[in-house]
Amino acid sequence: MNAEAVYKVSRDDFGGNPSGGGQTRNGQAGGAPASIGLWVFMGVVTVLFALFLTAYAMRMDSPDWQRIALPWQVWLSTALLTAGSVAMQAAVRLARAGRMAGARQALRLGGLGAAAFVGSQLWAWLALHAIHVGPASNPAGSFFYLLTAMHGLHVLGGLAGWAFAAGFRGSGEGAMLRMTLCARYWHFLLAVWVVLLAALGWLTPEIVRYICGTA
């Protein structure tokens, strides 16, 4: 009787589990829990920002509301975050085509775009501070700093996950999963940023009253 047990550990397993122990039906171990976890997290974050935007819209109707002009740096931020999202998607496409060297390069570019986005946001804050618009100068300024800071924190959190994905040296399902999750989160961050920018730049008390039916 052969008592030898052979255990094969895949270097591309997302959770580092032995094959056959915890793999999903398509062979991607840990893929379903990680994907579901990210969807749940993005749902929670969506609710959080929805509450902030609701408070923003309600506060606009106050007599002390003074709308601020958005600094031009926010458009640079938008371009950088868009470029990062495109690069992340390119990484997924290249990985699916088996071009892992190009995929890793695109992944690195996506992370650099997000890091530059954070830098451009700090630049925007400095630009507002230079014209005496601070967090406590007026309600509109306070919400600008609050909303952009909250978004920036989520970008920084995404960069932590990106660093984990970029440091993974496998080339199979595990690498594909990491890149796919990074791309999905970057697309989400871009969508949230566009909504925030639209609210900060174009939402007015008149539009809020029209939407609420109180105009």
C-alpha positions in Angstrom: 0.0 0.0 0.0 1.4 3.3 -1.1 1.1 5.7 1.9 2.7 8.7 0.1 0.4 11.7 -0.2 1.2 14.3 -2.8 0.2 17.9 -2.2 0.5 20.4 -4.9 0.5 24.0 -3.9 -0.2 26.4 -6.7 1.8 29.7 -6.6 -1.1 31.3 -8.4 -3.7 30.4 -5.8 -5.2 33.6 -4.5 -5.4 32.4 -0.9 -2.3 30.2 -1.0 -4.4 27.0 -0.4 -3.5 23.6 -1.7 -5.2 22.7 -4.9 -8.4 20.9 -4.3 -8.9 22.6 -1.0 -11.1 25.6 -1.4 -10.9 26.1 -5.2 -14.0 27.4 -6.9 -15.6 25.5 -9.8 -13.4 27.3 -12.4 -10.3 26.6 -10.5 -9.9 30.1 -9.1 -9.4 29.6 -5.4 -10.8 32.4 -3.2 -12.1 34.3 -6.3 -15.8 34.3 -5.4 -15.4 35.4 -1.8 -12.9 38.2 -2.8 -15.2 39.4 -5.6 -18.3 39.4 -3.4 -16.4 41.1 -0.6 -15.4 43.9 -2.9 -18.9 44.3 -4.2 -20.2 44.5 -0.6 -17.5 47.1 0.3 -18.3 49.2 -2.7 -22.0 49.1 -1.8 -21.3 50.3 1.7 -19.1 53.1 0.3 -21.8 54.1 -2.1 -24.3 54.5 0.7 -21.8 56.5 2.7 -21.2 59.0 -0.2 -24.9 59.1 -0.9 -25.5 60.3 2.7 -22.8 62.9 2.4 -24.2 64.2 -0.9 -27.7 64.3 0.7 -26.3 66.4 3.5 -24.5 68.6 1.0 -27.7 69.2 -1.0 -29.8 70.0 2.2 -27.1 72.4 3.4 -27.1 74.4 0.1 -30.5 75.9 1.0 -29.0 77.8 4.0 -28.6 81.6 3.8 -24.9 81.4 4.6 -24.1 79.2 1.6 -21.5 80.7 -0.7 -20.6 78.6 -3.7 -16.9 78.3 -4.5 -15.2 78.0 -7.9 -13.5 74.7 -8.4 -9.8 75.0 -8.8 -8.4 73.8 -12.2 -6.5 71.1 -10.5 -9.7 69.1 -10.1 -9.7 68.6 -13.9 -6.1 67.4 -13.7 -7.2 65.0 -11.0 -10.0 63.7 -13.2 -7.6 63.1 -16.1 -5.2 61.2 -13.8 -7.8 59.0 -12.3 -9.3 58.3 -15.7 -5.9 57.3 -17.0 -5.4 55.1 -14.0 -8.7 53.3 -14.6 -7.9 52.8 -18.3 -4.5 51.4 -17.4 -6.0 49.0 -14.9 -8.5 47.7 -17.6 -5.6 47.4 -20.0 -3.8 45.2 -17.5 -6.8 42.9 -17.3 -7.0 42.6 -21.1 -3.3 41.9 -21.4 -3.4 39.3 -18.7 -6.3 37.5 -20.4 -4.2 37.5 -23.6 -1.3 35.9 -21.7 0.9 39.0 -21.9 1.8 39.2 -18.3 4.8 41.5 -18.7 2.6 44.1 -20.4 -0.1 43.5 -17.9 2.2 44.2 -14.9 3.5 47.3 -16.6 -0.1 48.6 -17.2 -0.9 47.7 -13.5 2.0 49.8 -12.4 0.9 52.7 -14.5 -2.6 52.5 -13.1 -1.2 52.8 -9.6 1.0 55.7 -10.5 -2.0 57.5 -11.9 -3.9 57.0 -8.7 -0.9 58.2 -6.6 -0.6 61.3 -8.9 -4.3 61.9 -8.4 -3.8 62.2 -4.6 -1.0 64.6 -5.2 -3.1 66.8 -7.5 -5.9 66.8 -4.9 -3.4 68.2 -2.3 -2.4 70.8 -4.9 -6.1 71.7 -5.3 -6.4 72.2 -1.5 -3.3 74.4 -1.6 -4.8 76.5 -4.4 -8.0 77.0 -2.4 -6.1 77.8 0.7 -4.2 80.5 -1.2 -7.4 82.3 -2.0 -8.5 82.0 1.6 -11.0 79.2 1.1 -10.4 76.9 4.1 -12.4 74.0 5.7 -14.1 76.4 8.0 -14.4 79.5 5.7 -17.9 78.7 4.5 -20.2 75.6 4.2 -19.4 75.0 0.6 -15.7 75.0 1.3 -16.2 72.6 4.2 -18.0 70.1 2.0 -15.4 70.4 -0.7 -12.6 69.4 1.7 -14.8 66.7 3.3 -15.9 65.0 0.2 -12.5 65.1 -1.6 -10.8 64.0 1.6 -13.1 61.0 1.9 -12.6 60.1 -1.7 -8.8 60.5 -1.3 -8.8 58.1 1.7 -10.5 55.5 -0.4 -8.0 56.0 -3.2 -5.2 55.5 -0.7 -6.9 52.3 0.5 -7.0 51.2 -3.1 -3.3 51.9 -3.5 -2.6 49.5 -0.6 -4.5 46.8 -2.4 -2.8 47.7 -5.6 0.7 47.3 -4.0 -0.4 43.8 -2.9 -1.4 43.0 -6.4 1.7 44.6 -8.0 3.9 42.6 -5.8 2.4 39.2 -6.7 4.7 37.4 -9.1 2.4 34.6 -10.3 1.0 34.4 -13.8 -2.2 32.4 -13.5 -5.7 32.7 -12.1 -4.4 34.4 -8.9 -2.7 37.2 -10.9 -5.8 37.6 -13.0 -8.0 37.9 -10.0 -5.9 40.6 -8.4 -5.8 42.7 -11.5 -9.6 42.2 -12.1 -10.4 43.4 -8.6 -8.0 46.4 -8.9 -9.6 47.4 -12.2 -13.1 47.1 -10.7 -12.3 49.2 -7.7 -10.6 51.9 -9.9 -13.6 52.1 -12.1 -15.7 52.5 -9.0 -13.5 55.3 -7.7 -13.7 57.1 -11.0 -17.5 56.9 -11.0 -17.7 58.2 -7.5 -15.3 61.1 -8.4 -17.4 62.1 -11.4 -20.6 62.2 -9.3 -18.8 64.3 -6.6 -17.4 66.6 -9.2 -20.8 67.1 -10.8 -22.3 67.9 -7.4 -19.6 70.3 -6.4 -19.4 72.0 -9.7 -23.0 72.2 -11.0 -25.5 71.3 -8.3 -27.3 74.5 -7.2 -30.1 75.1 -4.7 -32.5 75.7 -7.6 -31.7 72.3 -9.0 -32.2 70.7 -5.6 -35.5 72.4 -5.1 -36.6 71.2 -8.5 -35.6 67.6 -7.8 -37.3 67.6 -4.5 -40.4 69.2 -6.0 -40.2 72.3 -3.8 -39.3 74.9 -6.5 
